[in-house]
Amino acid sequence: MHRCLVGVGPCINHVDSPLLSITLNLFVTSYFLLGRHSGPPPPRSALIPTHHLAMVRSKFKDEHPFDKRKAEAERIRQKYSDRIPVICEKVEKSDIPTIDKKKYLVPADLTVGQFVYVIRKRIKLSPEKAIFIFVDDILPPTAALMSAIYEEHKDEDGFLYIMYASENTFGELGFEELSE
């Protein structure tokens, strides 16, 4: 048995749910960032892996061939050089509403937090409900500029793929208590 990252209780060694692993990562990271633990935060490699999301394929990619996607992204970037082509889709098993359109031309100077606000408005999400967005299996910082996220995480077709989900997607969790 391993010690928990936050130093209390048993550690969950293997997480089968991609969304659960992300939620646990958020908890551990915020636990340290909010100062509820003394000492340095754990390294990113110590966090529970979110590689499960890589299995979530974009429906947009399935519906449109690579060559057409690439040509469209190039055309958009040439015509609107100050905009970022974004595909925004809901994580399939999430209980959050589905967004009405997938393609967005986002101003380069927009922050991730401002883009999340746009998503919240488009899906008419009430203020008390949480929403998480993911780019390449990571939760981008809300203060990061979309242009920086685009440069670091754009797909080979030229689009930036963003998935969104709610924390209420897990249903009932059946963890067994681990003993030392």
The 8 nearest C-alpha neighbors of each residue, nearest first, counted from 0:
[[1, 179, 2, 10, 178, 177, 9, 12],
 [2, 0, 10, 3, 9, 12, 11, 179],
 [3, 1, 10, 9, 6, 4, 0, 8],
 [2, 4, 10, 6, 9, 5, 7, 8],
 [5, 3, 6, 2, 27, 10, 41, 7],
 [4, 6, 3, 7, 27, 36, 30, 31],
 [7, 5, 3, 4, 2, 8, 9, 36],
 [6, 8, 5, 3, 9, 2, 4, 10],
 [9, 7, 3, 10, 6, 2, 5, 177],
 [10, 8, 3, 2, 177, 11, 7, 1],
 [9, 11, 3, 2, 1, 12, 8, 4],
 [10, 12, 13, 9, 14, 3, 1, 177],
 [13, 11, 10, 14, 1, 0, 47, 9],
 [12, 14, 11, 15, 47, 20, 10, 48],
 [13, 15, 16, 20, 12, 11, 19, 17],
 [14, 16, 17, 13, 20, 19, 51, 18],
 [15, 17, 19, 18, 14, 20, 51, 169],
 [18, 16, 51, 20, 19, 52, 49, 15],
 [17, 19, 21, 20, 16, 22, 169, 168],
 [20, 18, 22, 16, 21, 17, 23, 169],
 [19, 21, 23, 17, 18, 22, 47, 49],
 [22, 20, 24, 18, 19, 23, 49, 25],
 [23, 21, 19, 25, 24, 20, 26, 18],
 [22, 24, 26, 20, 25, 21, 19, 27],
 [25, 23, 21, 27, 22, 26, 46, 47],
 [26, 24, 22, 28, 23, 27, 29, 21],
 [27, 25, 23, 29, 24, 28, 30, 22],
 [26, 28, 30, 24, 25, 29, 23, 31],
 [27, 29, 25, 30, 31, 26, 24, 32],
 [28, 30, 32, 26, 31, 27, 33, 25],
 [31, 29, 27, 28, 33, 35, 32, 26],
 [30, 32, 29, 34, 28, 40, 33, 36],
 [33, 31, 29, 34, 30, 28, 40, 35],
 [34, 32, 31, 30, 35, 29, 36, 28],
 [35, 33, 36, 31, 32, 30, 37, 29],
 [34, 36, 30, 33, 31, 37, 32, 29],
 [35, 37, 34, 31, 38, 30, 5, 33],
 [38, 36, 34, 35, 39, 31, 40, 5],
 [37, 39, 36, 40, 31, 34, 41, 35],
 [38, 40, 41, 37, 31, 36, 42, 32],
 [41, 39, 31, 42, 38, 28, 32, 36],
 [40, 42, 45, 43, 39, 46, 4, 44],
 [41, 43, 44, 45, 40, 46, 39, 28],
 [44, 42, 45, 46, 41, 47, 40, 28],
 [43, 45, 42, 46, 48, 47, 41, 49],
 [46, 44, 43, 42, 41, 47, 4, 48],
 [47, 45, 43, 44, 24, 48, 42, 41],
 [46, 48, 20, 24, 45, 49, 23, 21],
 [49, 47, 50, 46, 20, 51, 21, 44],
 [48, 50, 51, 21, 20, 136, 17, 52],
 [49, 51, 52, 48, 53, 136, 17, 54],
 [52, 50, 17, 49, 53, 54, 16, 55],
 [53, 51, 54, 55, 50, 136, 17, 49],
 [54, 52, 55, 51, 50, 136, 56, 135],
 [53, 55, 52, 51, 56, 50, 17, 57],
 [56, 54, 52, 53, 57, 90, 51, 91],
 [57, 55, 54, 58, 53, 60, 61, 52],
 [56, 58, 59, 60, 55, 61, 88, 160],
 [59, 57, 61, 60, 62, 56, 88, 63],
 [58, 60, 62, 57, 61, 63, 86, 101],
 [61, 59, 57, 58, 63, 62, 64, 65],
 [60, 62, 58, 59, 63, 57, 64, 56],
 [61, 63, 59, 60, 58, 64, 57, 65],
 [62, 64, 60, 61, 59, 68, 65, 67],
 [65, 63, 67, 66, 68, 60, 62, 61],
 [64, 66, 68, 67, 69, 63, 156, 60],
 [67, 65, 69, 68, 64, 70, 156, 63],
 [66, 68, 70, 69, 65, 64, 71, 63],
 [69, 67, 65, 71, 66, 70, 156, 72],
 [68, 70, 156, 66, 72, 71, 67, 157],
 [71, 69, 67, 73, 68, 72, 66, 74],
 [70, 72, 74, 68, 69, 73, 67, 75],
 [71, 73, 75, 69, 157, 74, 70, 158],
 [74, 72, 76, 70, 75, 71, 77, 69],
 [75, 73, 71, 77, 72, 76, 70, 78],
 [74, 76, 72, 78, 73, 77, 79, 71],
 [75, 77, 80, 73, 79, 74, 78, 72],
 [78, 76, 74, 75, 80, 79, 73, 72],
 [77, 79, 75, 76, 80, 74, 73, 81],
 [80, 78, 76, 82, 81, 75, 77, 83],
 [79, 81, 76, 82, 77, 78, 75, 83],
 [80, 82, 79, 107, 106, 83, 76, 108],
 [83, 81, 106, 105, 107, 79, 80, 104],
 [82, 84, 105, 104, 107, 85, 106, 81],
 [85, 83, 104, 158, 103, 159, 72, 105],
 [86, 84, 159, 103, 158, 102, 160, 83],
 [85, 87, 102, 160, 101, 161, 159, 103],
 [86, 88, 161, 101, 162, 160, 85, 102],
 [89, 87, 162, 101, 163, 161, 90, 86],
 [88, 90, 163, 162, 91, 164, 97, 87],
 [91, 89, 93, 164, 163, 162, 92, 88],
 [90, 92, 93, 89, 55, 94, 88, 164],
 [93, 91, 90, 94, 168, 89, 164, 169],
 [92, 94, 168, 95, 164, 90, 91, 165],
 [95, 93, 168, 92, 96, 167, 165, 164],
 [94, 96, 93, 165, 164, 97, 89, 168],
 [97, 95, 122, 98, 94, 124, 89, 123],
 [98, 96, 89, 99, 122, 95, 88, 100],
 [97, 99, 122, 100, 121, 96, 101, 88],
 [100, 98, 97, 101, 121, 122, 96, 88],
 [101, 99, 98, 102, 103, 87, 88, 121],
 [100, 102, 87, 86, 88, 103, 99, 98],
 [103, 101, 86, 85, 100, 87, 104, 84],
 [102, 104, 85, 105, 84, 86, 101, 87],
 [105, 103, 84, 83, 82, 85, 106, 102],
 [104, 106, 83, 82, 103, 107, 84, 85],
 [107, 105, 82, 109, 108, 81, 83, 104],
 [108, 106, 146, 82, 109, 145, 81, 83],
 [107, 109, 106, 144, 110, 145, 146, 105],
 [110, 108, 106, 107, 145, 144, 113, 111],
 [111, 109, 144, 113, 112, 143, 145, 142],
 [110, 112, 141, 114, 113, 143, 145, 144],
 [113, 111, 141, 115, 110, 114, 142, 116],
 [114, 112, 116, 110, 115, 111, 109, 117],
 [113, 115, 117, 111, 116, 112, 110, 118],
 [116, 114, 118, 112, 117, 113, 119, 111],
 [115, 117, 113, 119, 114, 118, 120, 112],
 [118, 116, 114, 120, 115, 119, 121, 113],
 [117, 119, 115, 121, 120, 116, 122, 114],
 [120, 118, 116, 124, 122, 117, 121, 123],
 [121, 119, 123, 117, 118, 122, 116, 124],
 [120, 122, 118, 123, 119, 117, 98, 99],
 [121, 123, 98, 119, 124, 120, 96, 118],
 [124, 122, 120, 121, 119, 125, 96, 118],
 [125, 123, 119, 122, 126, 120, 128, 96],
 [124, 126, 127, 128, 123, 119, 129, 120],
 [127, 125, 128, 124, 129, 119, 123, 130],
 [126, 128, 125, 129, 124, 130, 119, 165],
 [129, 127, 126, 125, 124, 130, 165, 166],
 [130, 128, 165, 166, 127, 131, 126, 167],
 [129, 131, 165, 164, 132, 128, 163, 166],
 [132, 130, 164, 163, 165, 133, 129, 138],
 [133, 131, 163, 162, 138, 164, 161, 130],
 [132, 134, 138, 162, 137, 136, 161, 163],
 [133, 135, 161, 137, 136, 160, 138, 162],
 [134, 136, 137, 133, 152, 53, 160, 161],
 [137, 135, 134, 133, 52, 49, 53, 50],
 [138, 136, 133, 134, 135, 139, 49, 21],
 [137, 139, 133, 132, 134, 140, 136, 131],
 [138, 140, 137, 141, 133, 134, 143, 111],
 [141, 139, 143, 142, 138, 111, 112, 144],
 [140, 142, 112, 111, 143, 139, 110, 113],
 [141, 143, 140, 110, 111, 112, 144, 139],
 [144, 142, 140, 110, 141, 111, 145, 147],
 [143, 145, 110, 146, 147, 109, 108, 111],
 [144, 146, 148, 147, 110, 107, 109, 111],
 [145, 147, 107, 149, 144, 148, 150, 108],
 [148, 146, 150, 144, 149, 145, 151, 143],
 [147, 149, 145, 151, 146, 150, 152, 144],
 [150, 148, 153, 146, 152, 147, 151, 159],
 [151, 149, 147, 148, 152, 153, 146, 145],
 [150, 152, 148, 149, 153, 147, 146, 154],
 [151, 153, 149, 148, 150, 154, 159, 135],
 [154, 152, 159, 149, 158, 157, 150, 151],
 [153, 155, 156, 157, 158, 159, 152, 160],
 [154, 156, 157, 153, 158, 69, 65, 159],
 [155, 157, 69, 154, 158, 68, 65, 72],
 [158, 156, 72, 154, 155, 69, 153, 159],
 [159, 157, 84, 154, 85, 153, 156, 72],
 [158, 160, 153, 85, 149, 154, 86, 84],
 [161, 159, 86, 85, 87, 158, 134, 162],
 [160, 162, 87, 134, 133, 86, 88, 159],
 [163, 161, 88, 133, 89, 132, 87, 90],
 [164, 162, 132, 89, 131, 90, 133, 88],
 [165, 163, 131, 93, 90, 130, 89, 95],
 [166, 164, 130, 167, 95, 129, 131, 168],
 [165, 167, 168, 129, 164, 130, 169, 22],
 [166, 168, 165, 169, 94, 170, 93, 95],
 [169, 167, 93, 94, 166, 170, 165, 92],
 [168, 170, 167, 171, 19, 172, 18, 166],
 [171, 169, 168, 172, 167, 166, 173, 94],
 [170, 172, 169, 173, 168, 174, 167, 19],
 [173, 171, 174, 170, 169, 19, 16, 175],
 [172, 174, 175, 171, 176, 170, 169, 14],
 [175, 173, 172, 176, 11, 177, 171, 14],
 [174, 176, 177, 173, 11, 178, 172, 9],
 [175, 177, 174, 178, 9, 11, 8, 10],
 [176, 178, 9, 175, 179, 0, 10, 11],
 [177, 179, 176, 0, 9, 175, 8, 10],
 [178, 0, 177, 9, 1, 2, 8, 176]]
